Amino acid sequence: MKKTTLSYKTIILSDVHLGTEDCKIDEVNHFLKHTHCEKLVLNGDIIDGWSLARHGGWNEKHTRFIRLVLKKLEKRNTEVIYLRGNHDDILTRFLPLFFGKLRIVNEHIHEGSKGNYLVVHGDGFDAVTMNHKWLAVLGDIGYQSLLKLNRVYNKDRAWRGKEYFSLSKAIKARVKSAVSFVGKYEEQLQSFAEKRNCAGIICGHIHTPDNKMIGNTHYLNSGDWVESLTALVEYEDGRFEVIGYPEFCRRLDEKTQLKALKKLAAGEADLAPVEEDDLEMNMPLPFAS
């Protein structure tokens, strides 16, 4: 059976963190293979240069992510916008770069049906990242250590039949300074969008997906592929949605089953070999590991 895909006008991914052990590479690759879009925006921290510089961690699956993006660019005629983040800030000295339908830039104006949206990674509104990189790197080391502890903790929870639990999200939700930081971060981005006469702003960086109005500004955060496993998608009618990986798999499975039923009703027997892409649709959800 031909590979099933879900189609969107625009897909925005951020904070994939290729090169780290906690990057959910199987899930994000599965998402990329089974989606089609006119424009793909990679909004920063796609490659984690900080982590690679410390100890490395790149593997074939991470290379496959790059190949999937290039396939969309070359064979699907997809426009690809890559915005540098703070973890891939080595790109800063070379920007902007243009290679046909691939653009590597600091910021991007996305033309939506309800006005322009300013797309930035968002690290420019994080005082620690901007002014004290050594402290930001130290914080990143602490975050990765917490993620390692989280893996051990969730293996025990899985063994006891309990669902995935994020220690870092729980800490962010309960520590007042973290909650205050997120609030101030969103307000600064909203103010910046207004100054640029944009209807909305699209960012990443803080690994907190969101889709809401702040005053008259539409604030959108695409989340990450370390814990949230979310993407921001735009439909043909201009609507935006933050879609999580489990919901994506559910919709993809429904479409696959519908296609199979239509073939059966039409009396068509598909005896062609099953593609590798289709086999991977049966992989377990990340929260079951």
Secondary structure, 3 states (H helix, E strand, C coil): CCCCCEEEEEEEECCCCECCCCCCHHHHHHHHHCEEEEEEEEECCCECHHHHHHCCCCCHHHHHHHHHHHHHHHHCCCEEEEECCCCCHHHHHHCCEEECCEEEECCEEEEECCEEEEECCCHHHCHHHHHCHHHHHHHHHHHHHHHHHHHHHHHHHHHCCCCCCCHHHHHHHHCHHHHHHHHHHHHHHHHHHHHCCCCEEEECCCCCCEEEEECCEEEEECCCCCCCCEEEEECCCCCEEEEEHHHHHHHHHHHHHHHHHHHHHCCCCCCCCCCHHHHHHHCCCHHHC
